[in-house]
Amino acid sequence: MAYKDLQDFINVLEQKHLLKRISVEVDSHLEITEITDRVVKAGGPALLFEKVKGSPYPVLINAFGSYERLNLALEVDDINDISKLISDFMDMSSYLGLVNKMKSVPKLARLAKVFPWKVPTAACQEVVEEPDLSKLPVLKCWPEDGGRFMTLPLVVTKDPETGMQNMGMYRLQVYDRNTTGMHWHLHKDGRAIYEKYRKLGGKMPVSVALGCDPATIYSATAPLPKEIDEMLFAGFLRKMPLPIVKCKTNDIYVPANAEFILEGYVDVDELREEGPFGDHTGYYSLKDMYPVFHVTCLTRRKNPVYPATVVGKPPMEDCYLGKATERIFLPLLRIQCPEIVDMNFPLEGVFHNCVIVSIKKRYPGQAKKVMHALWGMGQMMYTKMIVVVDENINPHDLSTVAWKVFNNIDAARDLVIVEGPLDALDHASPLPHYGHKLGIDATKKGPSEGHFREWPNDIEMDSETKELVIRRWKEYGIE
């Protein structure tokens, strides 16, 4: 059964002893970050800070910061279950023949039930008031941050040409009681909609949801194709429609189960300095000029909880959300590259900087073909390093991957350097948004790829001896 809202999820976390309530007063200025950073890196629980200095609202943080809580948030036993479900829907052979068509009816019926459900009233509008962002326990996370930042906002915009809504997660630096920065990167969907409004001139309506059910929060981070509504995807993950409600002051629909809603606009002719910000790369992203979000109305629950996360040197809570994306979207990558067996985005690569891919190799140059295909797919264009290994190598076994890379490559033959787009947060490239990327082909080579020497076999013990030792292990007296 889908979580009704964020507080429903909090109750479940507490029942399962996965949440710690902090009853003493804490400061949203750096103190919460230092506490959270220690807890995340120690594999600790979700935290609910009940008394935050200068605010009447409690703060929930680290709700997704373990694989156990991530699975609980998305209501699966294993995050790979979602990947398998998506693969099942995309398996067109399932819909061939009368018998299989009949079998597919329950699956199709589920798809029909994931579309957002418009409701006339909502908990997120129990209280309607003049905005005063100083009352929210917005965190200043790191010493050199340019100010306080909302770190889990669900920013909802509406395409002026198609009328289709987009929901993305973009940090918001609080400037004063009713304005924030709007951190729309060059390559983001929200920025593309903003550019359309710039051509029209005037004000762009924007609404921001703070604190929704966990599937909806995750959906705002998911790298979905532009044609797929994030709220529809949330319904797919929830296994039931997401209730949405029309805002009080604009025509945008927002999650009805949110804790807070900020309604307002972006003036397309206004920019303001935003940042620096201690980012998920483990470095400060530099200050730059970004649009300004004017909050004209705030609606909320009577007793809301403010959601937050802290990003920084990995591992942090956002690493687990990144791992969910890795697993959930593997079937979509396989549509374009069916030879892909598995992939791993190491936490140290902070999402975009490294991916390790294992493939079923059948022809010369196939590893390089996979590299270029991945660099041509959506947000994979940001990936600075792609390592390709053979299908018998587990990409999650970093020791074995390193062994293959260190021993299998010839630098002239197996390293590929290309130029292309990079993430706006990349600090190493000489130019913003553009630079060089590296591909490493660590697969086995043969004559078809110009390697005429004999390729040695991996050292492996024969199965008969392995079984013998297993049978006699207790006899050896080795503990």
One Martini backbone bead per residue (centre of mass of N, CA, C, O) as a GRO file, in nm:
protein
  479
    1MET     BB    1   0.095   0.037   0.024
    2ALA     BB    2   0.091   0.351  -0.015
    3TYR     BB    3   0.202   0.634   0.089
    4LYS     BB    4   0.036   0.908   0.190
    5ASP     BB    5   0.300   1.038   0.324
    6LEU     BB    6   0.566   1.144   0.501
    7GLN     BB    7   0.447   1.073   0.787
    8ASP     BB    8   0.394   0.781   0.723
    9PHE     BB    9   0.694   0.709   0.681
   10ILE     BB   10   0.790   0.789   0.961
   11ASN     BB   11   0.623   0.577   1.114
   12VAL     BB   12   0.761   0.331   0.985
   13LEU     BB   13   1.048   0.390   1.069
   14GLU     BB   14   0.985   0.378   1.373
   15GLN     BB   15   0.870   0.088   1.387
   16LYS     BB   16   1.166  -0.017   1.258
   17HIS     BB   17   1.406   0.140   1.391
   18LEU     BB   18   1.500   0.392   1.158
   19LEU     BB   19   1.455   0.626   1.380
   20LYS     BB   20   1.570   0.943   1.521
   21ARG     BB   21   1.500   1.144   1.790
   22ILE     BB   22   1.564   1.495   1.842
   23SER     BB   23   1.497   1.696   2.136
   24VAL     BB   24   1.709   1.890   2.111
   25GLU     BB   25   1.841   2.180   2.034
   26VAL     BB   26   1.910   2.299   1.702
   27ASP     BB   27   2.107   2.409   1.426
   28SER     BB   28   2.078   2.502   1.083
   29HIS     BB   29   2.369   2.614   1.130
   30LEU     BB   30   2.569   2.334   1.055
   31GLU     BB   31   2.488   2.130   1.282
   32ILE     BB   32   2.310   1.931   1.123
   33THR     BB   33   2.529   1.849   0.925
   34GLU     BB   34   2.736   1.725   1.123
   35ILE     BB   35   2.551   1.511   1.230
   36THR     BB   36   2.466   1.378   0.960
   37ASP     BB   37   2.742   1.303   0.848
   38ARG     BB   38   2.812   1.101   1.072
   39VAL     BB   39   2.565   0.914   1.040
   40VAL     BB   40   2.591   0.831   0.745
   41LYS     BB   41   2.895   0.719   0.763
   42ALA     BB   42   2.783   0.505   0.997
   43GLY     BB   43   2.493   0.390   0.914
   44GLY     BB   44   2.256   0.545   1.013
   45PRO     BB   45   1.970   0.695   1.078
   46ALA     BB   46   1.709   0.858   1.071
   47LEU     BB   47   1.623   1.212   1.125
   48LEU     BB   48   1.441   1.397   1.393
   49PHE     BB   49   1.418   1.735   1.439
   50GLU     BB   50   1.214   1.890   1.682
   51LYS     BB   51   1.431   2.135   1.756
   52VAL     BB   52   1.462   2.442   1.587
   53LYS     BB   53   1.617   2.717   1.560
   54GLY     BB   54   1.370   2.959   1.471
   55SER     BB   55   1.153   2.711   1.449
   56PRO     BB   56   0.837   2.523   1.438
   57TYR     BB   57   0.987   2.301   1.261
   58PRO     BB   58   1.066   1.999   1.172
   59VAL     BB   59   1.343   1.774   1.073
   60LEU     BB   60   1.403   1.569   0.795
   61ILE     BB   61   1.675   1.323   0.768
   62ASN     BB   62   1.805   1.045   0.610
   63ALA     BB   63   1.567   0.863   0.483
   64PHE     BB   64   1.767   0.728   0.231
   65GLY     BB   65   2.057   0.634   0.394
   66SER     BB   66   1.982   0.330   0.286
   67TYR     BB   67   1.892   0.036   0.151
   68GLU     BB   68   1.660  -0.023   0.342
   69ARG     BB   69   1.515   0.257   0.315
   70LEU     BB   70   1.489   0.257   0.011
   71ASN     BB   71   1.309   0.007  -0.012
   72LEU     BB   72   1.090   0.118   0.176
   73ALA     BB   73   1.020   0.375   0.012
   74LEU     BB   74   0.955   0.181  -0.262
   75GLU     BB   75   0.824  -0.094  -0.182
   76VAL     BB   76   1.071  -0.311  -0.165
   77ASP     BB   77   1.302  -0.569  -0.132
   78ASP     BB   78   1.435  -0.474  -0.411
   79ILE     BB   79   1.537  -0.246  -0.641
   80ASN     BB   80   1.537  -0.461  -0.881
   81ASP     BB   81   1.227  -0.499  -0.902
   82ILE     BB   82   1.174  -0.249  -1.078
   83SER     BB   83   1.345  -0.333  -1.318
   84LYS     BB   84   1.185  -0.593  -1.379
   85LEU     BB   85   0.914  -0.453  -1.431
   86ILE     BB   86   1.006  -0.280  -1.669
   87SER     BB   87   1.100  -0.517  -1.845
   88ASP     BB   88   0.822  -0.648  -1.863
   89PHE     BB   89   0.678  -0.411  -2.010
   90MET     BB   90   0.904  -0.408  -2.256
   91ASP     BB   91   0.819  -0.700  -2.338
   92MET     BB   92   0.676  -0.760  -2.639
   93SER     BB   93   0.638  -1.076  -2.632
   94SER     BB   94   0.403  -1.065  -2.415
   95TYR     BB   95   0.192  -0.948  -2.664
   96LEU     BB   96   0.191  -1.220  -2.813
   97GLY     BB   97  -0.085  -1.342  -2.860
   98LEU     BB   98  -0.371  -1.428  -2.705
   99VAL     BB   99  -0.269  -1.539  -2.434
  100ASN     BB  100  -0.069  -1.307  -2.370
  101LYS     BB  101  -0.279  -1.083  -2.377
  102MET     BB  102  -0.438  -1.186  -2.136
  103LYS     BB  103  -0.196  -1.176  -1.935
  104SER     BB  104  -0.152  -0.852  -1.972
  105VAL     BB  105  -0.396  -0.707  -1.842
  106PRO     BB  106  -0.294  -0.643  -1.550
  107LYS     BB  107  -0.065  -0.459  -1.644
  108LEU     BB  108  -0.239  -0.253  -1.800
  109ALA     BB  109  -0.416  -0.179  -1.557
  110ARG     BB  110  -0.190  -0.051  -1.395
  111LEU     BB  111  -0.121   0.175  -1.594
  112ALA     BB  112  -0.411   0.311  -1.577
  113LYS     BB  113  -0.349   0.381  -1.244
  114VAL     BB  114  -0.101   0.619  -1.262
  115PHE     BB  115  -0.254   0.862  -1.298
  116PRO     BB  116  -0.321   1.148  -1.196
  117TRP     BB  117  -0.528   1.281  -0.921
  118LYS     BB  118  -0.777   1.504  -0.898
  119VAL     BB  119  -0.835   1.733  -0.630
  120PRO     BB  120  -1.015   1.975  -0.441
  121THR     BB  121  -0.862   1.885  -0.177
  122ALA     BB  122  -0.586   1.950   0.068
  123ALA     BB  123  -0.338   1.924   0.304
  124CYS     BB  124  -0.143   2.149   0.170
  125GLN     BB  125  -0.418   2.365   0.230
  126GLU     BB  126  -0.494   2.418   0.534
  127VAL     BB  127  -0.280   2.655   0.505
  128VAL     BB  128  -0.294   3.012   0.435
  129GLU     BB  129  -0.007   3.231   0.364
  130GLU     BB  130   0.225   3.441   0.407
  131PRO     BB  131   0.540   3.461   0.318
  132ASP     BB  132   0.814   3.316   0.545
  133LEU     BB  133   1.124   3.176   0.515
  134SER     BB  134   1.242   3.224   0.809
  135LYS     BB  135   1.059   2.988   0.943
  136LEU     BB  136   1.225   2.795   0.802
  137PRO     BB  137   1.462   2.514   0.842
  138VAL     BB  138   1.696   2.617   0.667
  139LEU     BB  139   2.001   2.519   0.548
  140LYS     BB  140   2.335   2.554   0.648
  141CYS     BB  141   2.584   2.334   0.560
  142TRP     BB  142   2.845   2.509   0.480
  143PRO     BB  143   3.075   2.753   0.540
  144GLU     BB  144   3.086   2.854   0.211
  145ASP     BB  145   2.812   2.913   0.181
  146GLY     BB  146   2.589   3.163   0.055
  147GLY     BB  147   2.365   3.009   0.238
  148ARG     BB  148   2.049   2.906   0.240
  149PHE     BB  149   1.919   2.568   0.154
  150MET     BB  150   1.709   2.399  -0.045
  151THR     BB  151   1.743   2.030  -0.095
  152LEU     BB  152   1.413   1.908  -0.143
  153PRO     BB  153   1.281   2.034  -0.402
  154LEU     BB  154   0.972   2.044  -0.591
  155VAL     BB  155   0.977   2.163  -0.914
  156VAL     BB  156   0.699   2.324  -1.079
  157THR     BB  157   0.620   2.327  -1.426
  158LYS     BB  158   0.492   2.487  -1.741
  159ASP     BB  159   0.446   2.444  -2.062
  160PRO     BB  160   0.347   2.694  -2.290
  161GLU     BB  161   0.294   2.493  -2.541
  162THR     BB  162   0.181   2.200  -2.409
  163GLY     BB  163   0.105   2.197  -2.081
  164MET     BB  164   0.328   2.041  -1.958
  165GLN     BB  165   0.462   1.907  -1.682
  166ASN     BB  166   0.735   1.966  -1.445
  167MET     BB  167   0.953   1.769  -1.215
  168GLY     BB  168   1.216   1.901  -1.018
  169MET     BB  169   1.549   1.915  -0.862
  170TYR     BB  170   1.625   2.240  -0.723
  171ARG     BB  171   1.800   2.444  -0.572
  172LEU     BB  172   1.737   2.693  -0.293
  173GLN     BB  173   1.828   3.012  -0.230
  174VAL     BB  174   1.792   3.213   0.042
  175TYR     BB  175   1.745   3.565   0.062
  176ASP     BB  176   1.449   3.592   0.190
  177ARG     BB  177   1.115   3.580   0.277
  178ASN     BB  178   1.039   3.573  -0.079
  179THR     BB  179   1.331   3.471  -0.195
  180THR     BB  180   1.505   3.281  -0.454
  181GLY     BB  181   1.684   3.075  -0.605
  182MET     BB  182   1.723   2.911  -0.947
  183HIS     BB  183   1.886   2.603  -1.021
  184TRP     BB  184   1.921   2.610  -1.360
  185HIS     BB  185   2.054   2.421  -1.566
  186LEU     BB  186   2.129   2.402  -1.896
  187HIS     BB  187   2.020   2.074  -1.923
  188LYS     BB  188   1.750   2.122  -1.800
  189ASP     BB  189   1.408   2.117  -1.817
  190GLY     BB  190   1.349   2.377  -1.661
  191ARG     BB  191   1.526   2.553  -1.846
  192ALA     BB  192   1.372   2.504  -2.112
  193ILE     BB  193   1.111   2.640  -2.013
  194TYR     BB  194   1.236   2.912  -1.942
  195GLU     BB  195   1.323   2.983  -2.236
  196LYS     BB  196   1.032   3.010  -2.341
  197TYR     BB  197   0.953   3.246  -2.153
  198ARG     BB  198   1.168   3.447  -2.253
  199LYS     BB  199   1.030   3.486  -2.532
  200LEU     BB  200   0.761   3.601  -2.401
  201GLY     BB  201   0.781   3.715  -2.133
  202GLY     BB  202   0.781   3.794  -1.801
  203LYS     BB  203   0.607   3.553  -1.614
  204MET     BB  204   0.682   3.246  -1.439
  205PRO     BB  205   0.523   2.988  -1.324
  206VAL     BB  206   0.576   2.857  -0.984
  207SER     BB  207   0.612   2.549  -0.793
  208VAL     BB  208   0.673   2.416  -0.451
  209ALA     BB  209   0.750   2.109  -0.303
  210LEU     BB  210   0.751   2.004   0.049
  211GLY     BB  211   0.706   1.701   0.129
  212CYS     BB  212   0.664   1.380   0.032
  213ASP     BB  213   0.638   1.102  -0.077
  214PRO     BB  214   0.903   0.907  -0.162
  215ALA     BB  215   0.833   0.851  -0.466
  216THR     BB  216   0.805   1.152  -0.542
  217ILE     BB  217   1.082   1.246  -0.467
  218TYR     BB  218   1.235   1.057  -0.656
  219SER     BB  219   1.101   1.142  -0.930
  220ALA     BB  220   1.242   1.429  -0.936
  221THR     BB  221   1.537   1.277  -0.992
  222ALA     BB  222   1.463   1.142  -1.247
  223PRO     BB  223   1.581   1.048  -1.582
  224LEU     BB  224   1.347   1.140  -1.773
  225PRO     BB  225   1.175   1.166  -2.027
  226LYS     BB  226   0.997   1.435  -2.142
  227GLU     BB  227   0.724   1.256  -2.193
  228ILE     BB  228   0.744   1.199  -1.880
  229ASP     BB  229   0.568   1.221  -1.601
  230GLU     BB  230   0.660   1.233  -1.274
  231MET     BB  231   0.374   1.176  -1.151
  232LEU     BB  232   0.331   0.915  -1.305
  233PHE     BB  233   0.581   0.768  -1.197
  234ALA     BB  234   0.491   0.777  -0.907
  235GLY     BB  235   0.243   0.595  -0.955
  236PHE     BB  236   0.406   0.349  -1.042
  237LEU     BB  237   0.562   0.318  -0.771
  238ARG     BB  238   0.296   0.323  -0.583
  239LYS     BB  239   0.046   0.169  -0.731
  240MET     BB  240  -0.086   0.464  -0.741
  241PRO     BB  241  -0.221   0.749  -0.753
  242LEU     BB  242  -0.144   1.086  -0.755
  243PRO     BB  243  -0.247   1.337  -0.572
  244ILE     BB  244  -0.377   1.647  -0.702
  245VAL     BB  245  -0.353   2.015  -0.688
  246LYS     BB  246  -0.453   2.326  -0.723
  247CYS     BB  247  -0.342   2.614  -0.699
  248LYS     BB  248  -0.424   2.929  -0.570
  249THR     BB  249  -0.237   3.130  -0.795
  250ASN     BB  250  -0.230   2.894  -1.012
  251ASP     BB  251  -0.223   2.623  -1.275
  252ILE     BB  252  -0.072   2.438  -1.090
  253TYR     BB  253   0.002   2.106  -1.009
  254VAL     BB  254   0.021   1.939  -0.692
  255PRO     BB  255   0.097   1.758  -0.435
  256ALA     BB  256  -0.141   1.690  -0.190
  257ASN     BB  257   0.080   1.551   0.031
  258ALA     BB  258   0.223   1.788   0.114
  259GLU     BB  259   0.361   2.009   0.347
  260PHE     BB  260   0.459   2.226   0.132
  261ILE     BB  261   0.375   2.534  -0.060
  262LEU     BB  262   0.524   2.723  -0.322
  263GLU     BB  263   0.412   3.022  -0.467
  264GLY     BB  264   0.490   3.171  -0.802
  265TYR     BB  265   0.775   3.340  -0.967
  266VAL     BB  266   0.962   3.414  -1.270
  267ASP     BB  267   1.161   3.660  -1.385
  268VAL     BB  268   1.308   3.658  -1.702
  269ASP     BB  269   1.487   3.945  -1.637
  270GLU     BB  270   1.610   3.798  -1.373
  271LEU     BB  271   1.920   3.810  -1.188
  272ARG     BB  272   2.129   3.624  -0.945
  273GLU     BB  273   2.343   3.551  -0.714
  274GLU     BB  274   2.466   3.210  -0.670
  275GLY     BB  275   2.633   3.110  -0.412
  276PRO     BB  276   2.793   2.890  -0.289
  277PHE     BB  277   2.803   2.509  -0.288
  278GLY     BB  278   2.798   2.216  -0.118
  279ASP     BB  279   2.839   1.938  -0.308
  280HIS     BB  280   2.820   1.607  -0.435
  281THR     BB  281   3.133   1.618  -0.520
  282GLY     BB  282   3.288   1.761  -0.256
  283TYR     BB  283   3.247   2.046  -0.368
  284TYR     BB  284   3.231   2.368  -0.455
  285SER     BB  285   3.011   2.545  -0.612
  286LEU     BB  286   2.995   2.810  -0.799
  287LYS     BB  287   2.920   3.117  -0.847
  288ASP     BB  288   2.620   3.257  -1.007
  289MET     BB  289   2.379   3.330  -1.246
  290TYR     BB  290   2.027   3.332  -1.155
  291PRO     BB  291   1.723   3.291  -1.111
  292VAL     BB  292   1.421   3.424  -0.954
  293PHE     BB  293   1.215   3.332  -0.678
  294HIS     BB  294   0.881   3.433  -0.615
  295VAL     BB  295   0.697   3.434  -0.320
  296THR     BB  296   0.329   3.470  -0.281
  297CYS     BB  297   0.260   3.174  -0.154
  298LEU     BB  298   0.166   2.977   0.141
  299THR     BB  299   0.122   2.631   0.192
  300ARG     BB  300  -0.012   2.397   0.450
  301ARG     BB  301   0.000   2.223   0.708
  302LYS     BB  302  -0.060   2.231   1.041
  303ASN     BB  303   0.183   1.989   1.089
  304PRO     BB  304   0.474   2.013   0.959
  305VAL     BB  305   0.751   1.872   0.773
  306TYR     BB  306   1.086   1.929   0.707
  307PRO     BB  307   1.280   1.862   0.430
  308ALA     BB  308   1.618   1.712   0.402
  309THR     BB  309   1.958   1.742   0.277
  310VAL     BB  310   2.302   1.628   0.249
  311VAL     BB  311   2.581   1.729   0.069
  312GLY     BB  312   2.901   1.565  -0.033
  313LYS     BB  313   3.111   1.360   0.067
  314PRO     BB  314   3.138   1.049   0.003
  315PRO     BB  315   2.891   0.914   0.163
  316MET     BB  316   2.549   0.997   0.098
  317GLU     BB  317   2.218   1.008   0.064
  318ASP     BB  318   2.224   1.056  -0.255
  319CYS     BB  319   2.362   0.787  -0.332
  320TYR     BB  320   2.105   0.609  -0.304
  321LEU     BB  321   1.943   0.747  -0.524
  322GLY     BB  322   2.149   0.682  -0.746
  323LYS     BB  323   2.121   0.370  -0.721
  324ALA     BB  324   1.829   0.361  -0.807
  325THR     BB  325   1.877   0.465  -1.093
  326GLU     BB  326   2.068   0.248  -1.187
  327ARG     BB  327   1.854   0.014  -1.161
  328ILE     BB  328   1.588   0.127  -1.295
  329PHE     BB  329   1.745   0.223  -1.586
  330LEU     BB  330   1.873  -0.028  -1.722
  331PRO     BB  331   1.650  -0.114  -1.932
  332LEU     BB  332   1.679   0.145  -2.110
  333LEU     BB  333   1.973   0.094  -2.198
  334ARG     BB  334   1.913  -0.192  -2.332
  335ILE     BB  335   1.765  -0.094  -2.579
  336GLN     BB  336   2.031   0.032  -2.709
  337CYS     BB  337   2.215  -0.192  -2.523
  338PRO     BB  338   2.184  -0.531  -2.516
  339GLU     BB  339   2.488  -0.610  -2.418
  340ILE     BB  340   2.419  -0.529  -2.144
  341VAL     BB  341   2.447  -0.660  -1.817
  342ASP     BB  342   2.593  -0.435  -1.634
  343MET     BB  343   2.615  -0.171  -1.373
  344ASN     BB  344   2.833   0.098  -1.223
  345PHE     BB  345   2.810   0.369  -0.988
  346PRO     BB  346   3.034   0.489  -0.814
  347LEU     BB  347   3.036   0.686  -0.543
  348GLU     BB  348   3.306   0.840  -0.622
  349GLY     BB  349   3.160   0.950  -0.902
  350VAL     BB  350   2.910   1.121  -0.849
  351PHE     BB  351   2.738   0.971  -1.094
  352HIS     BB  352   2.896   1.113  -1.367
  353ASN     BB  353   3.219   1.024  -1.359
  354CYS     BB  354   3.136   0.701  -1.339
  355VAL     BB  355   3.124   0.391  -1.538
  356ILE     BB  356   3.053   0.040  -1.517
  357VAL     BB  357   3.061  -0.206  -1.786
  358SER     BB  358   2.903  -0.500  -1.886
  359ILE     BB  359   2.958  -0.729  -2.170
  360LYS     BB  360   2.854  -0.891  -2.467
  361LYS     BB  361   3.104  -0.998  -2.668
  362ARG     BB  362   3.113  -1.032  -3.050
  363TYR     BB  363   3.289  -0.779  -3.157
  364PRO     BB  364   3.482  -0.554  -3.281
  365GLY     BB  365   3.446  -0.252  -3.099
  366GLN     BB  366   3.205  -0.279  -2.889
  367ALA     BB  367   3.300  -0.107  -2.652
  368LYS     BB  368   3.303   0.161  -2.814
  369LYS     BB  369   3.009   0.158  -2.891
  370VAL     BB  370   2.903   0.182  -2.600
  371MET     BB  371   3.026   0.445  -2.522
  372HIS     BB  372   2.885   0.624  -2.742
  373ALA     BB  373   2.597   0.550  -2.666
  374LEU     BB  374   2.602   0.660  -2.375
  375TRP     BB  375   2.687   0.958  -2.452
  376GLY     BB  376   2.390   0.973  -2.616
  377MET     BB  377   2.231   0.950  -2.323
  378GLY     BB  378   2.131   1.193  -2.183
  379GLN     BB  379   2.294   1.204  -1.874
  380MET     BB  380   2.537   1.034  -1.993
  381MET     BB  381   2.693   1.281  -2.119
  382TYR     BB  382   2.856   1.341  -1.837
  383THR     BB  383   3.044   1.105  -1.852
  384LYS     BB  384   3.393   1.087  -1.791
  385MET     BB  385   3.390   0.761  -1.732
  386ILE     BB  386   3.429   0.452  -1.920
  387VAL     BB  387   3.407   0.110  -1.823
  388VAL     BB  388   3.487  -0.196  -1.999
  389VAL     BB  389   3.371  -0.529  -1.951
  390ASP     BB  390   3.320  -0.840  -1.921
  391GLU     BB  391   3.054  -1.052  -1.837
  392ASN     BB  392   3.230  -1.204  -1.595
  393ILE     BB  393   3.228  -0.918  -1.470
  394ASN     BB  394   3.178  -0.745  -1.178
  395PRO     BB  395   3.115  -0.403  -1.150
  396HIS     BB  396   3.102  -0.412  -0.817
  397ASP     BB  397   3.401  -0.529  -0.831
  398LEU     BB  398   3.658  -0.321  -0.794
  399SER     BB  399   3.905  -0.506  -0.780
  400THR     BB  400   3.860  -0.659  -1.048
  401VAL     BB  401   3.840  -0.417  -1.231
  402ALA     BB  402   4.122  -0.307  -1.172
  403TRP     BB  403   4.276  -0.556  -1.270
  404LYS     BB  404   4.181  -0.533  -1.564
  405VAL     BB  405   4.274  -0.245  -1.624
  406PHE     BB  406   4.582  -0.280  -1.537
  407ASN     BB  407   4.620  -0.553  -1.746
  408ASN     BB  408   4.440  -0.517  -2.037
  409ILE     BB  409   4.578  -0.257  -2.141
  410ASP     BB  410   4.637  -0.049  -2.425
  411ALA     BB  411   4.675   0.275  -2.455
  412ALA     BB  412   4.643   0.315  -2.769
  413ARG     BB  413   4.390   0.114  -2.804
  414ASP     BB  414   4.193   0.152  -2.513
  415LEU     BB  415   4.186   0.466  -2.533
  416VAL     BB  416   3.920   0.713  -2.511
  417ILE     BB  417   3.894   1.049  -2.645
  418VAL     BB  418   3.646   1.297  -2.585
  419GLU     BB  419   3.416   1.546  -2.677
  420GLY     BB  420   3.181   1.731  -2.454
  421PRO     BB  421   2.947   1.737  -2.242
  422LEU     BB  422   2.909   1.875  -1.909
  423ASP     BB  423   2.864   1.923  -1.604
  424ALA     BB  424   2.818   2.212  -1.422
  425LEU     BB  425   2.995   2.088  -1.168
  426ASP     BB  426   3.245   2.078  -1.324
  427HIS     BB  427   3.594   2.175  -1.236
  428ALA     BB  428   3.823   2.045  -1.444
  429SER     BB  429   3.736   2.194  -1.677
  430PRO     BB  430   3.824   2.474  -1.858
  431LEU     BB  431   3.522   2.461  -1.935
  432PRO     BB  432   3.201   2.516  -1.925
  433HIS     BB  433   3.007   2.225  -2.012
  434TYR     BB  434   3.305   2.146  -2.140
  435GLY     BB  435   3.492   1.843  -2.256
  436HIS     BB  436   3.660   1.559  -2.150
  437LYS     BB  437   3.652   1.202  -2.220
  438LEU     BB  438   3.676   0.857  -2.092
  439GLY     BB  439   3.767   0.543  -2.238
  440ILE     BB  440   3.777   0.189  -2.121
  441ASP     BB  441   3.910  -0.109  -2.264
  442ALA     BB  442   3.894  -0.424  -2.064
  443THR     BB  443   3.879  -0.631  -2.273
  444LYS     BB  444   3.918  -0.895  -2.455
  445LYS     BB  445   4.160  -0.980  -2.703
  446GLY     BB  446   4.211  -1.018  -3.063
  447PRO     BB  447   4.275  -1.035  -3.395
  448SER     BB  448   4.026  -0.843  -3.470
  449GLU     BB  449   4.202  -0.616  -3.274
  450GLY     BB  450   4.528  -0.673  -3.324
  451HIS     BB  451   4.570  -0.940  -3.133
  452PHE     BB  452   4.813  -1.203  -3.193
  453ARG     BB  453   4.844  -1.284  -2.926
  454GLU     BB  454   4.813  -1.472  -2.662
  455TRP     BB  455   4.551  -1.499  -2.433
  456PRO     BB  456   4.531  -1.533  -2.113
  457ASN     BB  457   4.418  -1.704  -1.854
  458ASP     BB  458   4.263  -1.723  -1.582
  459ILE     BB  459   4.312  -1.805  -1.259
  460GLU     BB  460   4.175  -2.134  -1.183
  461MET     BB  461   4.023  -2.358  -1.006
  462ASP     BB  462   3.909  -2.658  -1.002
  463SER     BB  463   3.606  -2.796  -0.910
  464GLU     BB  464   3.702  -3.056  -0.767
  465THR     BB  465   3.889  -2.917  -0.558
  466LYS     BB  466   3.684  -2.729  -0.434
  467GLU     BB  467   3.492  -2.952  -0.330
  468LEU     BB  468   3.695  -3.095  -0.150
  469VAL     BB  469   3.751  -2.856   0.042
  470ILE     BB  470   3.465  -2.815   0.137
  471ARG     BB  471   3.430  -3.102   0.267
  472ARG     BB  472   3.718  -3.066   0.453
  473TRP     BB  473   3.734  -2.799   0.620
  474LYS     BB  474   3.699  -2.899   0.918
  475GLU     BB  475   3.957  -3.080   0.924
  476TYR     BB  476   4.173  -2.840   0.920
  477GLY     BB  477   4.104  -2.620   1.156
  478ILE     BB  478   3.999  -2.361   1.016
  479GLU     BB  479   3.853  -2.046   1.117
   0.00000   0.00000   0.00000
